[in-house]
Amino acid sequence: MATENKPKIVWNEGRHRFETEDHEAFIEYKMMSNGTVMDLVRTYVPSSKGGLGLASRLCVSAFEHASSRSFSIVPTCSYVSETFLPRNPSWKHLVYSEESKILKSNI
């Protein structure tokens, strides 16, 4: 598989999701806590795009977005909590907890 064929991931702020440019694969989120917490609620990749690593790339886009804006993440989506985070523990520092809430309120 050639890397130049990888679909580009874009932020669709109006639809609250990160998605492929063709809008077929996406990770959907809801903003919480006055816009400081992203709840990743659903990841969808059609079977026609399976095996391309899109779910992981969608997660990385969402986590990078959250990190650049000092947001925390709630991993409601089972793919995020059960697959992506265990495989990518370096992102766990962004996961929302009562401790992260307290730390951010003291900044």
Secondary structure, DSSP 8 states (H G I E B T S, - for coil): --GGGS--EEEEGGGTEEEETTSSSEEEEEEEGGGTEEEEEEEE--GGGTTSSHHHHHHHHHHHHHHHTT-EEE--SHHIIIIIHHH-GGGGGGB--HHHHHHHHT-
